[in-house]
Amino acid sequence: MDRRTEKEEARHRAFIAAPLLGTMIFLIAVVYAVNLSKDEASAVSQIGDDAYHNRLVSMLETYRSDLLSFFQDGLRQNTEDFISSAPWEGINTVEEFSAADRLRKCDAIASVVRGQLISAGVSNQNFLNGFSDLLNEVRKPYVFEGLSFAPVKFDSFEMSTGEGTATWDFTCNCSGTGPCPGRALCERLLPGSTFDCQNYAANLDSPYQCCVDLPASGSSCRVVRGCENGGFYLKVDINDPDVYKAMPRMQISDALGNTVRTSVLGKISFQVSIKYPIYRYNDASFRIFAITQYLNSNAASAPSAPSSKQSVPQIDATTYLEANKESCRYLFSVDKFKQFDFTVTQKGGTITCSNGLVTYSGDLSSENAISFFSIPVTITDKDPRFRVDPDKPNSYSSKHKLSEPS
């Protein structure tokens, strides 16, 4: 038998080992490629998931922002609709020119506006009807770009209002005489106006200002800009723990069952600007009354209002008509009242002030044609910036009851 040389034996072993090494290298390459492919697929999947989640969150944030804007604008329009149409019986009746009466009227306006919004609201233009309608609107389901937005409903939803249990779809209005937790939540949600009535009462030079928060007795107001024309801010407080829990929550879902939930308005407090210059109209009514009551413009143009009711001079038909002329000239001479006209309705006719000039209609020459104790006065604002109805100017009606001479 032939024996292989050492050189031939080495070549034989190399011939056998080469395919094995090649197979091992190939298998290692296959395993490496498979793992690399899995890593890449996982990374691509993660990127896709992140992008899809980001789209859900982005759409939800956009929806929340839209709902917040809708809520703010709805509250503003409700308020301005009510203020511009309310009869204001008693609130607009001026019986004395004093800081005390100005404070009462200012507080009463703020209280009536807040109470009306919480109880029902008003809808002259078929818009919404107070807080309850606003809350119901933001709870409505909605579909956009294949995504479903729906309110989160809780089967058991208890709210520690001190007045019982509030459901997820609570309203501000309650029937009957029992506890009303929904109304309690709405009252805490809307603390009221931040208009500074203490300043309005006494300061005739700069009567219109709002505070970041209404100051406690004896403390100063941190003024926030935006009320210089006689409007005000409505404060909405969502930071209250019970109010935050009770606020509507929404969830966004896609066709694959992915869901994200969040509160509708967020955990923030904000102020809604009411541009309608109700306090400037009320102020102008007080100034007209002051001039016709005291028969000169000094009372109206003083830097501050008297603290209490003052003595008044003797007045008759002639002096009263002259006082209305003086009121008209005064309003036209002051920038903040320059756009105001007014009409006084008397038993014998009307007194009309326009652009600083007075005209009469009817017979106002006799004493019986003039009443001093219940005088309807209507102020018309020609400034188009604050109109609720763009087709007609704002108007403000009040009654003046002049005092007997001292």
C-alpha positions in Angstrom: 0.0 0.0 0.0 1.3 3.4 -1.0 2.1 5.7 1.8 1.4 9.5 1.4 4.2 11.8 2.0 3.8 14.4 4.7 3.3 17.0 2.0 0.5 15.0 0.4 -1.2 14.4 3.8 -1.2 18.1 4.6 -2.8 18.8 1.2 -5.5 16.2 1.9 -6.4 17.6 5.3 -6.6 21.1 3.8 -8.9 19.9 1.0 -11.3 18.4 3.6 -11.2 21.5 6.0 -11.8 24.2 3.4 -15.5 23.4 2.7 -16.1 23.2 6.4 -14.6 26.6 7.0 -16.6 28.0 4.1 -19.8 26.5 5.5 -19.2 28.0 8.9 -18.4 31.4 7.5 -21.6 31.2 5.4 -23.7 30.3 8.4 -22.2 33.0 10.5 -23.0 35.5 7.7 -26.6 34.3 7.5 -27.1 34.6 11.3 -25.6 38.1 11.3 -27.7 39.2 8.3 -30.9 37.9 10.0 -30.1 39.6 13.3 -29.3 42.8 11.5 -32.5 42.6 9.5 -34.5 42.1 12.8 -32.8 45.1 14.4 -33.5 47.3 11.4 -37.1 46.1 11.3 -37.5 46.8 15.0 -36.0 50.3 14.6 -38.3 51.0 11.6 -41.3 49.7 13.5 -40.3 51.9 16.5 -40.0 55.0 14.2 -43.4 54.2 12.7 -45.0 53.7 16.1 -43.5 57.0 17.4 -44.6 58.8 14.3 -48.2 57.4 14.7 -48.3 58.2 18.4 -47.0 61.7 17.7 -49.8 62.2 15.2 -52.4 61.1 17.7 -51.0 63.4 20.4 -50.6 66.3 17.9 -54.2 65.9 16.7 -55.4 65.7 20.3 -53.5 68.9 21.3 -54.9 70.7 18.2 -58.4 69.6 19.2 -57.9 70.7 22.8 -56.6 74.1 21.6 -59.7 74.5 19.4 -62.0 73.5 22.2 -60.4 76.0 24.5 -60.7 78.7 21.9 -64.4 77.7 21.4 -65.0 77.7 25.1 -63.5 81.2 25.6 -65.2 82.7 22.6 -68.5 81.1 23.6 -68.2 82.6 27.1 -67.3 86.0 25.7 -70.3 86.0 23.3 -72.7 84.8 25.9 -71.6 87.6 28.2 -71.7 90.3 25.6 -75.1 89.1 24.3 -76.5 89.2 27.8 -75.0 92.6 28.8 -76.2 94.3 25.5 -79.8 93.0 25.9 -80.4 92.9 29.6 -83.1 95.3 30.9 -80.9 95.9 34.0 -84.0 96.9 36.0 -82.8 98.8 39.2 -79.1 98.3 38.5 -79.1 101.2 36.0 -81.2 103.5 38.2 -79.1 106.4 39.5 -80.4 108.1 42.6 -77.2 109.7 43.9 -73.7 110.6 42.8 -71.4 109.1 45.3 -68.6 106.6 45.6 -71.0 104.4 47.7 -73.6 104.2 45.0 -71.0 103.7 42.2 -69.6 100.8 44.2 -73.1 99.2 44.6 -73.8 99.5 40.9 -70.4 98.1 39.9 -70.7 95.1 42.2 -74.3 94.5 41.1 -73.2 94.4 37.4 -70.5 91.8 38.1 -72.9 89.7 40.3 -75.7 89.7 37.7 -73.5 88.8 34.8 -71.9 85.9 36.8 -75.3 84.6 38.0 -76.9 84.8 34.6 -74.0 82.8 33.0 -74.1 80.1 35.6 -77.9 79.8 35.7 -78.8 80.0 32.0 -77.2 82.7 29.9 -78.8 84.4 26.9 -78.8 83.7 23.2 -80.0 86.5 21.0 -78.3 85.1 18.0 -79.1 81.4 18.6 -75.6 80.8 19.8 -75.3 79.1 23.2 -77.1 79.4 26.5 -74.7 79.8 29.4 -72.2 77.5 31.0 -74.3 74.4 30.7 -74.5 74.7 26.9 -70.8 75.4 26.7 -69.9 72.3 28.7 -72.3 70.2 26.6 -70.7 71.4 23.4 -67.2 70.4 24.4 -68.4 67.0 25.3 -69.8 66.2 21.8 -68.1 63.4 19.8 -66.3 64.3 16.6 -64.5 62.5 13.7 -61.6 64.1 11.8 -59.1 62.5 9.4 -60.1 59.0 10.5 -59.6 59.7 14.2 -62.6 59.6 16.6 -62.9 62.1 19.4 -65.4 61.1 22.2 -66.1 62.1 25.8 -64.8 59.8 28.5 -67.8 58.6 30.5 -67.4 57.5 34.1 -69.9 55.0 35.5 -69.2 56.2 39.0 -68.0 59.7 39.3 -68.3 61.3 42.7 -67.4 64.9 43.3 -66.7 66.4 46.8 -68.8 69.5 46.3 -70.3 69.3 49.8 -73.7 69.1 48.0 -73.8 65.5 46.8 -72.7 63.5 43.8 -72.0 65.1 40.4 -72.1 62.9 37.3 -69.7 63.1 34.3 -72.2 65.1 32.3 -73.3 67.5 35.1 -74.9 70.9 34.2 -75.0 74.2 36.1 -78.9 74.2 36.2 -80.8 72.2 38.8 -84.5 71.5 39.2 -86.2 71.3 42.5 -85.0 72.6 45.9 -82.5 69.9 46.8 -78.7 70.0 46.6 -77.2 71.1 43.3 -73.6 69.9 43.0 -73.4 70.9 39.3 -74.2 74.5 40.2 -71.6 74.4 43.0 -68.9 73.3 40.5 -69.9 76.0 38.0 -69.7 78.7 40.7 -66.2 77.5 41.6 -65.3 77.3 37.9 -66.4 81.0 37.4 -65.3 83.1 40.4 -66.4 86.2 38.6 -65.1 89.5 37.2 -61.6 90.9 38.0 -62.8 94.5 37.4 -61.7 96.7 40.3 -64.9 98.1 41.7 -63.2 99.9 44.6 -61.2 102.0 42.2 -64.2 102.6 39.9 -66.3 103.8 42.9 -64.0 106.7 43.9 -61.5 107.4 41.1 -63.1 109.5 38.4 -59.8 110.3 36.6 -58.9 106.6 35.9 -61.9 104.5 36.9 -61.4 101.5 34.6 -58.9 98.8 35.6 -58.8 95.1 36.2 -56.6 93.1 38.6 -54.7 89.9 38.2 -56.7 88.8 41.3 -59.2 90.9 43.1 -57.3 92.4 46.1 -58.2 91.7 49.6 -59.4 94.6 51.7 -56.6 97.1 52.2 -54.2 95.5 49.7 -53.2 97.0 46.3 -54.4 95.8 42.9 -51.9 94.2 40.5 -53.3 95.8 37.4 -53.6 93.8 34.2 -54.0 95.7 30.9 -57.1 95.4 28.8 -59.9 97.2 30.8 -59.0 100.8 30.0 -62.1 101.2 27.8 -64.6 100.0 30.5 -64.6 96.3 29.7 -63.6 93.6 32.1 -62.2 90.1 32.4 -64.1 87.0 33.5 -61.9 84.6 35.5 -62.2 80.9 34.9 -60.5 78.8 37.6 -59.8 75.2 36.6 -57.0 74.8 39.2 -59.6 74.0 41.9 -59.1 70.3 42.5 -62.8 69.4 42.3 -63.4 71.5 39.3 -60.4 70.0 37.5 -61.7 66.4 38.1 -65.1 67.4 36.9 -64.0 69.0 33.7 -64.9 67.0 30.5 -62.3 64.5 29.4 -61.8 63.3 25.8 -60.2 60.3 24.2 -58.9 60.0 20.6 -59.0 56.6 18.9 -57.9 55.2 15.6 -59.1 52.2 13.5 -56.4 50.0 15.1 -57.7 50.6 18.7 -54.9 53.0 19.8 -56.4 55.4 22.3 -55.1 58.5 24.1 -57.0 60.3 26.9 -56.7 63.8 28.3 -58.7 66.6 29.8 -60.4 69.0 27.4 -59.3 72.4 28.7 -56.1 71.4 30.5 -55.2 72.2 34.1 -55.0 76.0 33.7 -56.8 79.1 34.8 -57.4 81.9 32.4 -59.3 85.1 32.0 -61.7 85.9 29.2 -61.7 89.5 27.9 -65.1 91.1 27.6 -64.7 94.1 25.4 -68.2 95.5 25.8 -67.6 98.7 27.8 -70.4 98.3 30.3 -68.6 100.2 33.0 -67.9 103.2 30.8 -71.6 103.4 29.9 -72.5 103.2 33.5 -69.9 105.9 34.3 -71.2 108.2 31.6 -74.7 107.8 33.1 -73.4 108.8 36.5 -71.7 111.9 35.1 -74.8 113.1 33.3 -76.8 112.6 36.5 -74.1 114.6 38.5 -74.4 117.6 36.1 -78.2 117.6 36.0 -78.3 117.1 39.8 -75.8 119.8 40.8 -76.3 122.1 37.8 -72.6 122.3 36.8 -69.9 120.1 35.4 -67.6 120.3 38.4 -69.0 117.2 40.1 -68.6 115.1 37.0 -65.0 116.4 36.2 -63.7 116.2 39.8 -60.8 113.7 40.3 -62.8 111.6 42.8 -66.5 111.0 43.6 -67.9 112.2 46.9 -68.1 109.5 49.5 -71.8 110.0 50.2 -74.9 111.8 49.0 -74.4 115.6 48.8 -76.9 118.5 49.1 -78.4 119.7 45.9 -79.6 123.1 44.7 -83.0 124.3 43.7 -83.9 123.1 40.2 -86.7 124.0 37.7 -87.5 123.3 34.1 -85.2 126.0 32.8 -82.2 125.1 34.9 -82.8 121.4 34.1 -82.7 122.0 30.3 -79.5 124.1 30.7 -78.0 121.3 32.7 -78.6 118.8 29.9 -76.9 121.2 27.5 -73.9 121.3 29.9 -73.9 117.5 30.1 -73.8 117.2 26.4 -70.9 119.7 26.1 -69.1 117.8 28.9 -69.3 114.4 27.3 -68.1 115.7 23.9 -65.1 117.4 25.6 -63.9 114.2 27.3 -62.1 111.7 25.1 -63.5 108.6 26.8 -67.1 109.9 26.3 -66.6 111.8 23.0 -68.3 109.1 20.9 -71.4 109.1 23.1 -74.8 110.7 22.3 -77.7 110.5 24.7 -81.5 110.9 24.6 -83.6 112.0 27.6 -87.3 111.1 27.5 -89.5 113.6 29.3 -93.3 113.9 29.6 -93.4 116.7 27.1 -90.9 115.5 24.6 -87.3 114.4 24.2 -83.8 116.0 24.7 -81.2 114.7 22.2 -77.5 115.3 22.6 -75.3 114.6 19.5 -71.7 115.8 19.0 -71.9 118.2 21.8 -75.1 119.9 20.7 -78.6 119.6 22.1 -81.9 119.6 20.2 -85.5 119.3 21.5 -88.6 117.7 20.2 -92.1 118.2 21.6 -93.1 120.9 24.2 -90.7 121.2 27.1 -91.4 124.7 28.1 -93.8 124.2 30.9 -93.1 122.8 34.4 -95.6 119.9 33.8 -93.6 118.8 30.8 -90.6 118.0 32.9 -90.3 115.1 35.4 -87.4 115.0 37.9 -88.0 111.7 39.6 -88.0 109.0 36.9 -86.1 110.1 33.8 -85.3 107.6 31.1 -81.8 108.3 29.7 -80.4 106.3 26.8 -76.7 106.5 25.8 -75.7 105.6 22.3 -72.1 104.7 21.5 -71.0 105.6 17.9 -67.7 103.8 18.3 -67.8 100.7 16.1 -65.0 98.8 17.9 -67.2 97.5 20.7 -70.4 96.7 18.8 -72.2 93.4 19.6 -74.4 93.8 16.5 -72.2 95.1 13.7 -75.3 96.7 12.0 -76.2 99.0 14.9 -74.4 101.0 17.7 -74.5 99.9 21.3 -77.0 101.5 23.5 -77.3 101.7 27.3 -80.6 102.7 29.1 -80.8 104.0 32.6 -83.2 106.0 34.8 -82.3 109.1 36.8 -84.1 110.1 39.9 -83.1 113.6 41.0 -83.2 114.4 44.7 -85.3 117.1 46.2 -83.4 120.4 46.8 -81.7 120.7 50.2 
